[in-house]
Amino acid sequence: MSNKNKMKNNLLEKINNKSAMVAVIGLGYVGLPLAVEKAKAGYRTIGFDIQESKVKMVNEGHNYIGDVVDAELEDLVKKGLLSATTDFSIVEDADFIAICVPTPLDQYQQPDISYVKSSTIEISKHLKRGSIVVLESTTYPGTTEELILPILEEGSGLKCGKDFFLAYSPERVDPGNKLYKTKNTPKVVGGLGKDSTEVAAVMYRSVLDGCVHEVSSPKVAEMEKLLENTYRNINIGLANEMAIICEKMGISVWEVIDAAKTKPYGFQAFYPGPGLGGHCIPLDPYYLAWKVREYDYHTKLIETSGIINDNMPYYVVERASKILNRFKKSLNGSKILVLGVAYKQDIDDIRHSPALKVIEGFEKEGSIVKYYDPYVESYNYKGKSKESIKELSKEALKNADLVVITTAHTSIDYDFVQANSNFIFDTKNAMKEVKNRENIELL
């Protein structure tokens, strides 16, 4: 048996008998749930993060991610299956290393892969023979082979396929999803060579309930992740443009979508809103648009949908201005109460939330803006801090010239909102079950 096959079989044996040690780099919305699932499966798991506050919370058994069960995290820490550190040298003992760091866009809407690069450099200093590195962070096609591979080989002195394995498996995290979590969401894996793909797939199958789909290369896996979210971006862009068109024509876009989705084939319902938020959908299409410029191509459809979606917060402000004009009021000086600043319902995540841009737009026009969000007590945006009002009272609603719903939190009593508000601009159709609609306008 060749040394290469011995190395693979040794790692597969460690995975199968649960003696493999797992390192998860980055303990955010992707990393912490993954680390918890690895530990629950019986693997000794160590998480790394540069934020000491996160490391301290994990080691104390305190959860800070909505999709993680508090009691499970505490139990895993007590059993010694899960711990956290700020020391990269943990990689020296790791058999499986997952990179789950942020991949934001910079101020020019270009990929910022500095976290991936710096993490890989540190990993390369401690990478041991016979281990596997898997990148999970969303990125452009080619990152694993063009960036990760040379850094690991140069920094470690090892060769991929001969001394270690390398693969890409895109994260699929939907915060607040009641049905699909890390545990039961299907996984896609693409490695550098069949051995890397096999090892990564075996590890994920030993941890997850969802199926693991193997593809021929990291580039395919990287591209499929961008396709997933670009598909949603484009279809939401279509829904948003339909909302603008329908408003001009005096038609309810919500009724139109409800009618269209009765078709049992060829149509999937997407809904308009005040813009796109979260860590993937607003960003991923720009990764693809940036990368294909190397091939002298411009992504017309993708970029157009991005423009439509990016403009929605400003459209909401414009529509609100028209509503106030009917009451002989201007945005300047009007009191506006915004309901919800999280980017989606029933979570506390404000990453790229369009509500923040909506509030900023109102304040630039001179409006006096307050917000209520039962999940977000306060936030900081562009250096400015804002706190939620303590409760959604009659007084708070009646005092507002206009209530604007930007997140459809299900814990809010919308009948109460309707009964006590002067006027409501509902950008999410959150009040669809409210019968009295005389003071409600939909996006």
Helices and strands as residue ranges (DSSP letters): H 3-16, E 21-25, H 31-40, E 44-48, H 52-59, H 70-78, E 82-85, G 88-93, E 96-99, H 114-126, E 132-135, H 143-143, I 144-148, H 149-156, E 165-168, E 187-191, H 194-205, E 212-215, H 218-249, H 253-260, H 284-292, G 293-295, H 300-326, E 335-339, H 354-364, E 368-372, E 378-381, E 384-387, H 394-399, E 402-405, H 414-420, E 424-426, E 440-442
